[in-house]
Amino acid sequence: MKKAIFAGSFDPFTIGHMDVLRRAAVLFDEVHVGVLVNPGKHPLFTPEERRGMIEAAVREAGIENASVSVFSGLLVDFAHSVGARYNVRGLRSGADFDYEYPMEYYNRRMASELETVYLASDPAHVHISSSAVRMLMASGAGISGLVPDQIYKIIAERVKSDEQ
């Protein structure tokens, strides 16, 4: 059985992330989405909120071989904890590759059996990033079409309740 991880901060999970996840779900028997707790970042959403949003989007999309969990620490430890031998990474540009390639070196150094699989972004999604979505949200601009519909609904409800 081929198991993969797809890990990141996902603050929030975008349609670009969803595209990579859908494609990974076709390639692998199981895909474990890992929501990273990174103490160096100041996320907009808690790890549990992000996990819940991604789970809702995965259910809505009908992806039956994906699960979502929160993890902290090393990616290789997360891979070992779920029995994954593949690490899925989405690439939007050469800059993403320049960042990811050295990370692959260190991951393989710590876990030689962990193979990184790069999936090129759909050209329609290359400019979409979580940081850009957060920036738009902070300015009050609409984010519909940038995040999966189910996540958009959750964020809209949160914004609505925060305003009350």
N, C-alpha and C positions, 0 to 999 in steps of 0.2 A: 504494500500500500504506500503510495507516494503522498507524504505529508509536507506541507509548506507553511511557513509563517509569512505574514505581511504585517510589519510592525511600523509604528510611527506615533507621533503625538496626536495627529488627527484632531486638531483644534480649530475648526471643525472638520469632519470628514466631508470631502467635496465630491462632485461628480467625476472628477479625474481619479480620485481614489476608488470610487465605485467601479469605474471602467476597468481599472487594473484588477480589482477584486473579482469582477465577473469573468475576466479572461483567465485569471489564475485558477478560478474554480472549475474551469473547463480542462485545464492542464493537469490538475492534481486531484487526488481522491479526497483530501481534506485540506482546508486552508484555515489556519488559526490566525485571526486578526488580533494583534497585540497592541493595546493602547498603552503607550509608554508613559510612565510617571517620571518626568525629568525635573529634578529639583532646581536646575539651572534656568528653567523657563517659568513664566508666569502665565499659565493658560487662562483663557476666558471661561472654560468649562471644566468642571472637576473630572477626574478620570472616570468616575462612575457615570456621570452625565454623558460623557463621550461614548462609553461602552453602551449605555442604553440607547443613544441615538443611532449608533452603528447597528446594533441588534435590530432596531425597528426598521432601518433601511434594508438590511439583509433579508428580513422576513418579507417586507414589501416587494423586494426584487425576486423573491422565490429562490434564493440561493440556499440550497439545502445542505451543502457540504462545507459551510463556513460557520465558524464559531468565533466569539469575541470574548476576550478577557483582558484584564489590566495586569501589567507587570512593571517591575522596576529592576534596575540592574542591567546586566549584560544581555545583549541580544542572543548570544550563544547559549546562555543559561535558559532563556525562554524557549529557544528551539529544542534544547534537551528536555525541558519539562513537558513538552507536548509530543516529543518523539519525531520532530520534523528534521528532514535532511536538506530542505530547500528554503532559501530566503528570497522572497519576491520583492523586487524593488522597481518602482515606476520611475521612468526617466522622461522629463519634459524637455531637457536641453543638454547640451554639452557640459554646462556648468553643473548640472545634477550628476552627470557621470564623473566629473572631476572630483566631486565630493564623495560619491559612493565608492569609487574604485579603491581608494586607500582604506576605507572601512572594510571592504571585502578582504583586503590583505590581512588586517588584524583579526577579523572573524575567522578566516581560514587558519590563521596562526594558532588561535585558541581552540578551534574545532575543525580539523581538516576535513571532516565528513560533511560539513555544511557548505552546500553549493549555492552561490548567488545566481538568481535568474533575473535578468533585466527585461522589463517590458516597456517598450517605447510608448509614450503617451499618444493618445489619439490627437491629431493636429488641432482639433476643435477645443482641446482642453489644455494646451501648453501654457497658456497665460493664467490659468486658475491655480491659486495657491491658498492654503488656509490663512496665511498672513494677510493676503489681499482681501479675503472674505471678512476677516476680523476688522480690517481697516474700513471696509465699506459699512459694516455693521455699526462701528463706532461713530461714523458720520451720518448714520440714519438712512443710508442708501439701501436699496433693495438688493437682496441676495438670491431671489428666486432664479432658478436655472443654474446656480453655481454649486448648490448642494442638493443631494437627493430630496425629492418631495417630502418624504417622511421626516427628514431632519429639518427641513424648512418649517414644517408644521410645528415641530417641537420648539424650535428657536422662536418662532412667532408667538407661541403661547407663553414662553418664558418672558419675552420682551413685553408682551401685553400685561402679564402679572406683575412685572417689575414697575410698570408705569402706574399701576393702581395703588 
